[in-house]
């Protein structure tokens, strides 16, 4: 993703839409793409944590990516998450991503039998990256979900040395010191995508040029406004946006957790993507109504374009 402009580029970690019976609501994807492109999101990240990729079958993951590549229609870049506990399954998904026109691939580390060293991790990732040919490869660092706590900066050093298509890291963690080490090592050659929306203002100050996150499914306009204030040097206004964004995350996350809450919030401001797949819960009508009232009370809905 080209993130070298003056305003940090936003990529949305797209929700996978489900019908009430748990089947994928394929017809919703085009509306999601129209909404995100209309807001000005630069890319979509498909089949990751927010996309509940680990809860999808192989065939569902393939069709999901195919539909997003078609729906994006050149308006946004498409980053395909191909991570899997099976190296061979991940490599097959990577080959498929190349075949159907994705712009890049990305993968989490294996999260059941876990690598113990950066070298072991890159041993696992190398055939996956190679399977996608020349497509850029982005490592997805999310230790809170995977339980793989190898510092991203250590992975970056190993990946630069051994992965010819290595393009950067999606950094979804709270370790700002490790993020700074990554930035120093990456220089201008590799991209660091901040994957923690609560740190986006801090990351912008450190020089991060791109972000990937699930909150942008329903709050991209607020974050884009924040980033425009940063680019214009209007830091007081940027901090006001960050405070509202933080209150919004805390409010929405208070209803059954972040992903179920975020998905329900998308039904208020963007495209309704339905429930989550088990074992995650979904909000009932009473919780949805309470959330709408709470978001109205903090001023989020008033400041969000209809």
VOPAGU-2260 file (C-alpha; in pm, 1 decimal, decimal comma):
REM VOPAGU-2260
SITE   aa  ch    i         X         Y         Z
SITE  UNK   A    0       0,0       0,0       0,0
SITE  UNK   A    1     131,7     342,6     -92,4
SITE  UNK   A    2     145,2     525,9     238,0
SITE  UNK   A    3     402,5     790,0     156,2
SITE  UNK   A    4     168,5    1090,1     139,8
SITE  UNK   A    5     131,1    1353,2     407,6
SITE  UNK   A    6    -175,5    1188,2     563,6
SITE  UNK   A    7    -145,4     842,1     713,8
SITE  UNK   A    8    -323,1     585,4     494,0
SITE  UNK   A    9    -604,9     381,7     650,6
SITE  UNK   A   10    -669,4      18,2     563,6
SITE  UNK   A   11    -982,9    -139,6     705,0
SITE  UNK   A   12    -963,4    -489,7     850,0
SITE  UNK   A   13   -1296,3    -579,2     694,8
SITE  UNK   A   14   -1568,1    -766,2     880,1
SITE  UNK   A   15   -1694,6   -1085,1     722,5
SITE  UNK   A   16   -2072,8   -1042,7     699,4
SITE  UNK   A   17   -2291,8   -1325,4     826,6
SITE  UNK   A   18   -2661,2   -1400,7     805,1
SITE  UNK   A   19   -2845,0   -1494,7    1122,1
SITE  UNK   A   20   -2795,7   -1865,6    1047,6
SITE  UNK   A   21   -2417,3   -1818,7    1041,3
SITE  UNK   A   22   -2370,1   -1844,9     665,0
SITE  UNK   A   23   -2162,0   -1580,0     488,5
SITE  UNK   A   24   -2377,5   -1296,7     354,3
SITE  UNK   A   25   -2192,6   -1268,3      25,3
SITE  UNK   A   26   -2427,9   -1002,6    -113,7
SITE  UNK   A   27   -2316,8    -756,7     158,1
SITE  UNK   A   28   -1954,5    -732,4      45,6
SITE  UNK   A   29   -2018,9    -495,8    -244,5
SITE  UNK   A   30   -2196,3    -252,6     -10,1
SITE  UNK   A   31   -1905,2    -273,2     235,0
SITE  UNK   A   32   -1661,2    -193,7     -44,8
SITE  UNK   A   33   -1868,2     101,1    -165,1
SITE  UNK   A   34   -1885,7     242,5     188,2
SITE  UNK   A   35   -1513,9     211,4     260,0
SITE  UNK   A   36   -1407,9     345,9     -78,2
SITE  UNK   A   37   -1648,7     636,5     -37,2
SITE  UNK   A   38   -1494,3     725,1     296,5
SITE  UNK   A   39   -1144,8     724,7     145,6
SITE  UNK   A   40    -996,2     408,1     292,3
SITE  UNK   A   41    -684,5     312,2      98,1
SITE  UNK   A   42    -707,7     -64,5     134,8
SITE  UNK   A   43    -892,5    -357,0     286,2
SITE  UNK   A   44    -738,9    -636,5     490,1
SITE  UNK   A   45    -942,2    -950,8     422,4
SITE  UNK   A   46    -984,7   -1260,2     639,0
SITE  UNK   A   47    -789,4   -1145,8     942,5
SITE  UNK   A   48    -893,6   -1115,4    1306,1
SITE  UNK   A   49   -1185,4    -881,7    1237,0
SITE  UNK   A   50   -1280,8   -1094,3     937,3
SITE  UNK   A   51   -1299,9   -1401,0    1162,9
SITE  UNK   A   52   -1070,9   -1581,3     920,0
SITE  UNK   A   53    -987,5   -1854,1    1170,8
SITE  UNK   A   54   -1360,3   -1935,4    1193,4
SITE  UNK   A   55   -1401,7   -1974,6     816,5
SITE  UNK   A   56   -1354,4   -2283,9     605,0
SITE  UNK   A   57   -1086,1   -2291,0     336,6
SITE  UNK   A   58   -1348,9   -2255,7      63,8
SITE  UNK   A   59   -1510,1   -1961,2     245,6
SITE  UNK   A   60   -1174,1   -1786,9     277,1
SITE  UNK   A   61   -1107,8   -1829,6     -93,0
SITE  UNK   A   62   -1448,5   -1701,3    -199,8
SITE  UNK   A   63   -1429,5   -1414,1      46,5
SITE  UNK   A   64   -1105,9   -1293,6    -110,0
SITE  UNK   A   65   -1236,0   -1339,1    -464,3
SITE  UNK   A   66   -1541,9   -1129,7    -387,4
SITE  UNK   A   67   -1338,0    -855,3    -219,3
SITE  UNK   A   68   -1096,6    -833,9    -512,8
SITE  UNK   A   69   -1394,5    -792,0    -745,1
SITE  UNK   A   70   -1577,1    -546,2    -518,2
SITE  UNK   A   71   -1270,1    -328,8    -456,8
SITE  UNK   A   72   -1248,3    -282,2    -832,1
SITE  UNK   A   73    -918,6     -95,3    -818,4
SITE  UNK   A   74   -1059,0     165,3    -578,3
SITE  UNK   A   75    -872,9      12,9    -283,5
SITE  UNK   A   76    -584,9    -226,7    -254,5
SITE  UNK   A   77    -663,2    -573,6    -118,1
SITE  UNK   A   78    -435,8    -737,8     139,2
SITE  UNK   A   79    -516,7   -1106,8     181,6
SITE  UNK   A   80    -462,6   -1260,9     522,3
SITE  UNK   A   81    -353,2   -1620,0     456,3
SITE  UNK   A   82    -231,2   -1714,5     803,2
SITE  UNK   A   83    -305,4   -2065,2     928,9
SITE  UNK   A   84    -174,5   -2315,9    1181,6
SITE  UNK   A   85     -92,6   -2538,9     882,4
SITE  UNK   A   86     195,2   -2413,2     670,6
SITE  UNK   A   87      62,1   -2601,8     367,7
SITE  UNK   A   88    -286,7   -2456,6     401,0
SITE  UNK   A   89    -141,0   -2106,2     435,1
SITE  UNK   A   90      76,0   -2157,8     125,6
SITE  UNK   A   91    -226,4   -2276,1     -72,7
SITE  UNK   A   92    -417,1   -1964,1      31,5
SITE  UNK   A   93    -116,9   -1751,9     -68,0
SITE  UNK   A   94    -108,5   -1906,9    -417,0
SITE  UNK   A   95    -480,2   -1845,7    -448,8
SITE  UNK   A   96    -433,9   -1479,6    -346,0
SITE  UNK   A   97    -184,3   -1432,1    -626,7
SITE  UNK   A   98    -414,0   -1604,0    -874,6
SITE  UNK   A   99    -719,1   -1388,4    -798,8
SITE  UNK   A  100    -546,7   -1049,9    -804,3
SITE  UNK   A  101    -476,3    -955,9    -442,2
SITE  UNK   A  102    -222,7    -675,5    -400,5
SITE  UNK   A  103     -37,2    -828,1    -104,5
SITE  UNK   A  104     -54,3   -1114,4     142,8
SITE  UNK   A  105     -17,5   -1123,2     517,8
SITE  UNK   A  106       1,1   -1392,9     784,2
SITE  UNK   A  107      -0,3   -1440,7    1158,2
SITE  UNK   A  108     248,2   -1685,5    1309,7
SITE  UNK   A  109     128,1   -2039,3    1388,2
SITE  UNK   A  110     -62,8   -2007,4    1714,1
SITE  UNK   A  111    -102,6   -2366,5    1838,3
SITE  UNK   A  112     242,9   -2519,4    1804,2
SITE  UNK   A  113     435,4   -2195,7    1842,5
SITE  UNK   A  114     784,2   -2099,8    1717,3
SITE  UNK   A  115    1033,5   -2016,4    1992,3
SITE  UNK   A  116    1280,2   -1801,2    1797,0
SITE  UNK   A  117    1270,7   -1550,7    1510,8
SITE  UNK   A  118    1450,4   -1804,2    1291,3
SITE  UNK   A  119    1187,9   -2072,8    1359,3
SITE  UNK   A  120     911,2   -1825,0    1282,8
SITE  UNK   A  121    1064,5   -1717,8     952,0
SITE  UNK   A  122    1125,7   -2085,5     866,4
SITE  UNK   A  123     747,3   -2123,8     889,0
SITE  UNK   A  124     669,1   -1805,3     695,1
SITE  UNK   A  125     918,7   -1845,9     409,6
SITE  UNK   A  126     727,6   -2107,3     202,7
SITE  UNK   A  127     405,5   -1910,3     253,7
SITE  UNK   A  128     556,3   -1589,0     121,3
SITE  UNK   A  129     721,1   -1775,9    -167,2
SITE  UNK   A  130     391,0   -1938,6    -268,9
SITE  UNK   A  131     251,0   -1595,9    -363,5
SITE  UNK   A  132     526,8   -1523,4    -612,2
SITE  UNK   A  133     614,4   -1155,0    -625,0
SITE  UNK   A  134     327,0   -1034,5    -404,6
SITE  UNK   A  135     448,5    -827,3    -108,4
SITE  UNK   A  136     436,0   -1012,3     224,4
SITE  UNK   A  137     332,3    -839,3     549,8
SITE  UNK   A  138     393,8   -1016,7     881,9
SITE  UNK   A  139      98,9    -983,3    1123,5
SITE  UNK   A  140     225,6    -927,8    1477,6
SITE  UNK   A  141     -62,1    -971,9    1724,1
SITE  UNK   A  142      80,2   -1145,9    2032,1
SITE  UNK   A  143    -230,0   -1089,1    2243,3
SITE  UNK   A  144    -422,1   -1325,2    2013,3
SITE  UNK   A  145    -154,1   -1567,9    1893,0
SITE  UNK   A  146      47,3   -1605,6    2212,5
SITE  UNK   A  147     365,3   -1564,1    2004,9
SITE  UNK   A  148     561,3   -1298,5    2193,1
SITE  UNK   A  149     873,5   -1282,1    1977,7
SITE  UNK   A  150     946,7    -909,0    1939,9
SITE  UNK   A  151     836,3    -773,6    1604,7
SITE  UNK   A  152    1171,8    -601,6    1566,1
SITE  UNK   A  153    1350,3    -938,5    1592,2
SITE  UNK   A  154    1119,1   -1087,3    1329,4
SITE  UNK   A  155    1180,8    -786,6    1104,7
SITE  UNK   A  156    1559,1    -838,2    1114,2
SITE  UNK   A  157    1521,9   -1206,4    1024,1
SITE  UNK   A  158    1258,8   -1139,3     756,3
SITE  UNK   A  159    1466,1    -871,3     583,3
SITE  UNK   A  160    1750,1   -1118,2     557,1
SITE  UNK   A  161    1551,2   -1418,4     437,3
SITE  UNK   A  162    1220,5   -1318,9     273,0
SITE  UNK   A  163    1271,6   -1158,9     -70,6
SITE  UNK   A  164     913,1   -1027,0     -84,7
SITE  UNK   A  165     901,6    -900,7     274,3
SITE  UNK   A  166     724,6    -562,6     275,2
SITE  UNK   A  167     655,3    -480,7     638,6
SITE  UNK   A  168     468,9    -559,2     958,6
SITE  UNK   A  169     115,3    -511,4    1078,6
SITE  UNK   A  170     192,1    -414,1    1438,9
SITE  UNK   A  171    -110,8    -491,6    1656,2
SITE  UNK   A  172      45,4    -462,1    2000,2
SITE  UNK   A  173      95,8    -201,1    2269,4
SITE  UNK   A  174     475,9    -213,6    2298,3
SITE  UNK   A  175     572,6     133,2    2177,4
SITE  UNK   A  176     943,4      66,9    2238,6
SITE  UNK   A  177     933,2    -232,8    2002,7
SITE  UNK   A  178     741,4     -24,8    1749,2
SITE  UNK   A  179    1017,0     238,4    1764,3
SITE  UNK   A  180    1281,7     -29,7    1712,3
SITE  UNK   A  181    1089,3    -153,1    1408,8
SITE  UNK   A  182    1070,8     196,4    1262,6
SITE  UNK   A  183    1444,5     248,0    1306,8
SITE  UNK   A  184    1521,8     -83,2    1138,0
SITE  UNK   A  185    1267,4     -42,8     857,5
SITE  UNK   A  186    1373,2     309,6     762,0
SITE  UNK   A  187    1193,2     394,5     435,4
SITE  UNK   A  188    1230,8      47,2     285,8
SITE  UNK   A  189     958,9    -140,6     475,6
SITE  UNK   A  190     616,4     -34,5     599,2
SITE  UNK   A  191     493,9     -43,1     957,8
SITE  UNK   A  192     114,3     -59,8     976,6
SITE  UNK   A  193     -13,9      37,7    1318,2
SITE  UNK   A  194    -277,2    -217,5    1412,2
SITE  UNK   A  195    -378,2     -61,8    1744,5
SITE  UNK   A  196    -619,4     227,5    1682,7
SITE  UNK   A  197    -575,2     350,2    2038,7
SITE  UNK   A  198    -213,9     434,9    1952,7
SITE  UNK   A  199    -276,9     599,1    1617,2
SITE  UNK   A  200    -193,5     952,6    1731,1
SITE  UNK   A  201     123,4     830,4    1903,5
SITE  UNK   A  202     214,5     629,4    1594,5
SITE  UNK   A  203     162,1     929,2    1367,0
SITE  UNK   A  204     398,2    1128,2    1586,8
SITE  UNK   A  205     662,2     856,8    1553,4
SITE  UNK   A  206     639,9     863,9    1176,5
SITE  UNK   A  207     415,5     563,2    1105,6
SITE  UNK   A  208     258,5     613,1     762,6
SITE  UNK   A  209     -20,8     353,6     753,4
SITE  UNK   A  210    -275,5     184,0     977,1
SITE  UNK   A  211    -484,0    -132,8     957,7
SITE  UNK   A  212    -775,4    -180,3    1193,9
SITE  UNK   A  213   -1126,6    -304,9    1253,0
SITE  UNK   A  214   -1261,7      16,2    1407,2
SITE  UNK   A  215   -1244,4     178,0    1062,3
SITE  UNK   A  216   -1539,5     -40,4     955,3
SITE  UNK   A  217   -1762,2     207,9    1136,7
SITE  UNK   A  218   -1544,4     501,9    1244,6
SITE  UNK   A  219   -1312,5     570,0     950,3
SITE  UNK   A  220   -1439,9     928,8     902,6
SITE  UNK   A  221   -1344,1    1018,0    1260,4
SITE  UNK   A  222    -993,8     874,2    1220,8
SITE  UNK   A  223    -942,1    1032,4     881,0
SITE  UNK   A  224   -1040,7    1367,4    1033,1
SITE  UNK   A  225    -787,1    1306,3    1312,8
SITE  UNK   A  226    -513,9    1230,7    1060,1
SITE  UNK   A  227    -592,6    1538,8     851,0
SITE  UNK   A  228    -555,1    1750,4    1165,3
SITE  UNK   A  229    -216,8    1586,3    1230,6
SITE  UNK   A  230    -101,6    1654,5     874,0
SITE  UNK   A  231    -207,6    2018,9     911,4
SITE  UNK   A  232     -26,5    2054,8    1242,8
SITE  UNK   A  233    -357,5    2104,5    1428,0
SITE  UNK   A  234    -264,6    1892,2    1727,0
SITE  UNK   A  235    -530,5    2019,9    1966,5
SITE  UNK   A  236    -802,7    1919,8    1721,8
SITE  UNK   A  237    -629,2    1586,0    1659,5
SITE  UNK   A  238    -623,2    1517,9    2034,4
SITE  UNK   A  239    -994,9    1597,2    2056,7
SITE  UNK   A  240   -1061,2    1341,1    1784,0
SITE  UNK   A  241    -843,1    1085,3    1961,5
SITE  UNK   A  242   -1031,2    1137,1    2288,1
SITE  UNK   A  243   -1365,6    1086,0    2112,7
SITE  UNK   A  244   -1226,8     782,3    1931,3
SITE  UNK   A  245   -1105,9     635,5    2260,1
SITE  UNK   A  246   -1441,3     694,1    2428,8
SITE  UNK   A  247   -1610,3     533,4    2130,3
SITE  UNK   A  248   -1391,0     221,8    2150,8
SITE  UNK   A  249   -1449,3     194,3    2525,4
SITE  UNK   A  250   -1824,8     241,4    2483,8
SITE  UNK   A  251   -1864,5      -7,3    2202,0
SITE  UNK   A  252   -1626,5    -259,9    2355,2
SITE  UNK   A  253   -1838,4    -265,4    2669,3
SITE  UNK   A  254   -2107,6    -461,5    2486,6
SITE  UNK   A  255   -1993,4    -825,3    2465,8
SITE  UNK   A  256   -1634,4    -729,3    2374,5
SITE  UNK   A  257   -1465,2    -531,9    2100,1
SITE  UNK   A  258   -1534,5    -737,5    1788,5
SITE  UNK   A  259   -1902,7    -810,1    1864,0
SITE  UNK   A  260   -1946,7    -447,1    1967,3
SITE  UNK   A  261   -1764,0    -310,0    1663,7
SITE  UNK   A  262   -1970,6    -527,1    1431,9
SITE  UNK   A  263   -2292,5    -403,6    1590,0
SITE  UNK   A  264   -2173,2     -43,1    1565,8
SITE  UNK   A  265   -2121,0     -86,4    1192,1
SITE  UNK   A  266   -2494,9    -140,5    1166,6
SITE  UNK   A  267   -2543,6     212,0    1302,4
SITE  UNK   A  268   -2300,7     407,9    1085,1
SITE  UNK   A  269   -2208,8     189,9     788,6
SITE  UNK   A  270   -2314,7    -154,9     663,4
SITE  UNK   A  271   -2478,3    -410,4     891,0
SITE  UNK   A  272   -2252,1    -716,7     882,5
SITE  UNK   A  273   -2467,5    -933,6    1106,2
SITE  UNK   A  274   -2359,2   -1147,7    1401,8
SITE  UNK   A  275   -2026,5   -1307,5    1488,0
SITE  UNK   A  276   -1958,0   -1676,5    1456,9
SITE  UNK   A  277   -1929,5   -1886,6    1773,0
SITE  UNK   A  278   -1764,9   -1892,3    2014,0
SITE  UNK   A  279   -1793,8   -1513,6    2005,5
SITE  UNK   A  280   -2123,7   -1368,8    2125,2
SITE  UNK   A  281   -2341,8   -1124,5    1935,8
SITE  UNK   A  282   -2548,0    -834,2    2067,3
SITE  UNK   A  283   -2920,4    -868,0    2115,9
SITE  UNK   A  284   -3169,3    -591,4    2031,1
SITE  UNK   A  285   -3163,1    -448,8    2382,9
SITE  UNK   A  286   -2784,1    -418,9    2377,0
SITE  UNK   A  287   -2789,1    -261,7    2031,6
SITE  UNK   A  288   -3039,4       1,3    2143,8
SITE  UNK   A  289   -2834,9      76,1    2454,2
SITE  UNK   A  290   -2520,5     111,5    2244,3
SITE  UNK   A  291   -2690,7     354,9    2008,1
SITE  UNK   A  292   -2802,0     565,3    2304,5
SITE  UNK   A  293   -2452,5     559,9    2454,7
SITE  UNK   A  294   -2283,6     657,3    2128,0
SITE  UNK   A  295   -2531,0     940,8    2088,5
SITE  UNK   A  296   -2459,6    1058,7    2442,6
SITE  UNK   A  297   -2084,8    1091,5    2385,8
SITE  UNK   A  298   -2138,1    1277,2    2057,3
SITE  UNK   A  299   -2004,8    1010,8    1820,9
SITE  UNK   A  300   -2319,7     977,2    1612,6
SITE  UNK   A  301   -2358,4    1357,1    1588,6
SITE  UNK   A  302   -2009,9    1386,6    1436,1
SITE  UNK   A  303   -2041,8    1091,3    1202,9
SITE  UNK   A  304   -2162,0    1153,8     846,9
SITE  UNK   A  305   -2487,8     981,8     764,5
